[in-house]
Amino acid sequence: MTAERAAALVAHTRTVDETRALAEALGERARPGDLVLLAGDLGAGKTAFAQGFGAGLGITETITSPTFTLAQEYEGRLRMHHLDVYRLDQLGEVAGLGLAELLDDGSVVLIEWGDKILPALPSDYLEVRLTFGEGDDDRRLAFRAVGPTWSLRTRTIAEVVGPYVGPPRGNGTSPDGPPGPEGAAGNGTGGTEA
């Protein structure tokens, strides 16, 4: 691990509403110029995460996946540009999105499938990788801070993720809510992994 790339904090949610609630808590702490990349399995909840994140920004509009339009803009406490680059065939197509301008206008940029265009992105972002868990609605979310700005905010990320850290429910944890940090996956570091 380098100083620029922190270890991932891993969270587990068991419903779409929990995924949205976690994302909403993160959205409440968003700052102008934030870049958040959503990566992971098809259908794992990237759009649900975007909906929760938008709610945390005070966006009241319905947030839908911009798969066919590539980009949507929403107004809240901060403007959110929601991009979906799944359908981009070549890295050169990213220039047409005006990403540099979007990041410079004081808004937040959230990119679904952002890992597809990493070489075209600034090296300061939060990656959220969503993958399927054991149950139908169980999700594993790995949060990785990359670059100096996000690396300085790992404590904030840990506060948001903390209530969801630990093994997925159904493995001896309480079904009434997310486990606390004491349920963190085995290494005693609050759910971090290298």
C-alpha positions as CSV (number, residue, x, y, z in Angstrom):
1,M,0.0,0.0,0.0
2,T,1.3,3.4,-0.9
3,A,0.5,6.7,0.9
4,E,-1.7,7.6,-2.0
5,R,-3.8,4.5,-1.9
6,A,-5.4,3.4,1.3
7,A,-6.7,-0.1,2.2
8,A,-10.3,-0.8,1.5
9,L,-13.0,-0.5,4.2
10,V,-15.5,-3.3,3.6
11,A,-19.2,-3.0,4.4
12,H,-22.1,-5.5,4.1
13,T,-25.7,-4.6,3.5
14,R,-28.6,-7.0,3.3
15,T,-31.3,-4.8,1.6
16,V,-31.4,-2.2,-1.1
17,D,-32.6,0.2,1.6
18,E,-29.5,-0.4,3.7
19,T,-27.3,0.2,0.6
20,R,-29.1,3.5,0.0
21,A,-28.9,4.5,3.7
22,L,-25.1,3.9,3.7
23,A,-24.7,5.9,0.5
24,E,-26.9,8.7,1.9
25,A,-24.7,9.0,4.9
26,L,-21.7,9.3,2.6
27,G,-23.5,11.9,0.4
28,E,-24.2,14.0,3.5
29,R,-20.4,14.4,3.9
30,A,-19.7,15.1,0.2
31,R,-17.6,18.2,-0.7
32,P,-17.4,20.2,-3.9
33,G,-15.2,18.6,-6.4
34,D,-15.6,15.0,-5.1
35,L,-15.2,12.2,-7.6
36,V,-16.8,8.9,-6.6
37,L,-16.4,5.8,-8.9
38,L,-18.9,3.0,-8.6
39,A,-17.6,-0.4,-9.8
40,G,-18.5,-4.0,-9.5
41,D,-21.0,-6.6,-10.7
42,L,-23.8,-5.8,-13.2
43,G,-27.0,-5.4,-11.1
44,A,-25.2,-5.2,-7.8
45,G,-26.7,-1.8,-6.8
46,K,-24.6,1.0,-8.3
47,T,-27.8,3.0,-9.2
48,A,-29.3,2.3,-5.7
49,F,-26.1,3.6,-4.3
50,A,-26.3,6.7,-6.5
51,Q,-29.9,7.2,-5.3
52,G,-28.9,7.1,-1.7
53,F,-25.9,9.4,-2.3
54,G,-28.1,11.9,-4.0
55,A,-30.6,11.8,-1.1
56,G,-27.6,12.7,1.1
57,L,-27.0,15.7,-1.1
58,G,-30.6,16.8,-0.7
59,I,-31.7,15.8,-4.2
60,T,-35.4,15.1,-4.3
61,E,-35.7,14.1,-8.0
62,T,-35.8,10.5,-8.9
63,I,-32.3,9.3,-9.8
64,T,-32.2,6.8,-12.6
65,S,-29.3,5.1,-14.3
66,P,-28.0,7.3,-17.2
67,T,-27.0,4.2,-19.2
68,F,-28.4,5.5,-22.5
69,T,-27.9,9.2,-21.9
70,L,-24.4,8.8,-20.4
71,A,-25.0,11.7,-18.0
72,Q,-27.6,13.3,-15.8
73,E,-27.4,16.4,-13.6
74,Y,-29.3,16.8,-10.3
75,E,-29.6,19.8,-8.0
76,G,-29.3,19.5,-4.2
77,R,-27.0,21.0,-1.6
78,L,-24.3,20.4,-4.2
79,R,-25.0,19.7,-7.9
80,M,-24.4,16.0,-8.7
81,H,-23.3,14.8,-12.2
82,H,-24.3,11.2,-12.5
83,L,-22.5,9.4,-15.3
84,D,-22.7,5.8,-16.6
85,V,-19.8,4.9,-18.9
86,Y,-20.7,1.2,-19.3
87,R,-21.5,1.7,-23.0
88,L,-18.4,3.7,-23.9
89,D,-16.3,1.6,-26.3
90,Q,-13.1,3.6,-26.3
91,L,-11.2,5.6,-23.7
92,G,-11.2,8.5,-26.2
93,E,-14.9,8.9,-25.8
94,V,-14.4,10.1,-22.2
95,A,-13.2,13.5,-23.5
96,G,-16.6,14.2,-24.9
97,L,-18.1,14.0,-21.4
98,G,-16.3,17.2,-20.3
99,L,-15.2,15.5,-17.0
100,A,-12.6,18.1,-16.2
101,E,-15.2,20.9,-16.4
102,L,-17.7,18.9,-14.3
103,L,-15.1,18.5,-11.6
104,D,-14.2,22.2,-11.7
105,D,-17.7,23.5,-11.3
106,G,-18.0,22.8,-7.6
107,S,-20.2,19.8,-8.0
108,V,-19.9,16.2,-7.2
109,V,-19.3,13.6,-9.9
110,L,-20.5,10.0,-9.5
111,I,-19.5,7.6,-12.2
112,E,-21.0,4.2,-12.6
113,W,-18.5,1.7,-14.1
114,G,-15.8,4.3,-13.4
115,D,-13.1,1.6,-13.3
116,K,-13.5,1.3,-17.1
117,I,-12.0,4.7,-17.6
118,L,-9.4,5.0,-14.9
119,P,-6.6,6.2,-17.2
120,A,-8.7,9.2,-18.2
121,L,-9.5,10.2,-14.6
122,P,-7.7,12.3,-12.1
123,S,-5.9,10.3,-9.5
124,D,-8.0,11.5,-6.5
125,Y,-11.2,9.6,-6.1
126,L,-13.2,7.3,-3.9
127,E,-13.9,3.9,-5.4
128,V,-16.9,2.0,-4.2
129,R,-16.9,-1.6,-5.5
130,L,-20.3,-3.4,-5.1
131,T,-20.5,-7.2,-5.3
132,F,-23.2,-9.7,-4.6
133,G,-23.4,-11.4,-1.2
134,E,-24.9,-14.8,-0.3
135,G,-28.6,-13.7,-0.1
136,D,-30.5,-12.1,-2.9
137,D,-30.2,-8.6,-1.6
138,D,-26.9,-9.0,0.3
139,R,-24.1,-6.7,-1.0
140,R,-20.5,-6.3,-0.2
141,L,-19.2,-2.7,-0.6
142,A,-15.5,-2.1,-0.6
143,F,-14.5,1.6,-0.2
144,R,-11.0,2.6,-1.4
145,A,-9.7,6.1,-1.1
146,V,-7.2,7.0,-3.8
147,G,-5.2,10.2,-3.9
148,P,-4.3,12.8,-1.3
149,T,-7.8,14.4,-0.8
150,W,-9.7,11.2,-0.2
151,S,-6.9,9.6,1.7
152,L,-7.2,12.4,4.2
153,R,-10.8,11.6,4.6
154,T,-10.5,7.9,5.5
155,R,-11.7,8.6,9.1
156,T,-14.9,10.1,7.7
157,I,-15.4,7.1,5.4
158,A,-14.8,4.8,8.3
159,E,-17.5,6.6,10.4
160,V,-20.0,6.2,7.6
161,V,-19.1,2.6,6.9
162,G,-18.6,1.5,10.5
163,P,-22.2,0.5,11.3
164,Y,-22.1,-1.9,8.3
165,V,-18.7,-3.4,8.9
166,G,-18.5,-7.1,9.7
167,P,-19.7,-10.4,8.3
168,P,-23.0,-10.4,6.5
169,R,-26.0,-10.9,8.7
170,G,-27.0,-14.5,9.2
171,N,-23.6,-15.5,10.4
172,G,-24.3,-15.2,14.1
173,T,-24.9,-11.4,14.1
174,S,-28.1,-9.7,15.2
175,P,-30.8,-9.7,12.5
176,D,-32.1,-6.4,13.9
177,G,-29.5,-4.1,12.5
178,P,-26.0,-3.8,11.1
179,P,-23.2,-5.1,13.3
180,G,-20.9,-2.7,15.1
181,P,-17.1,-2.6,14.5
182,E,-16.7,-5.4,17.0
183,G,-18.0,-7.7,14.2
184,A,-15.3,-6.5,11.8
185,A,-13.7,-9.2,9.7
186,G,-11.0,-10.9,11.6
187,N,-8.0,-8.6,11.5
188,G,-8.9,-6.2,14.3
189,T,-8.6,-3.1,12.1
190,G,-12.3,-2.2,11.8
191,G,-12.8,-4.1,8.6
192,T,-9.9,-2.9,6.5
193,E,-8.2,-5.2,4.1
194,A,-5.1,-4.7,2.0
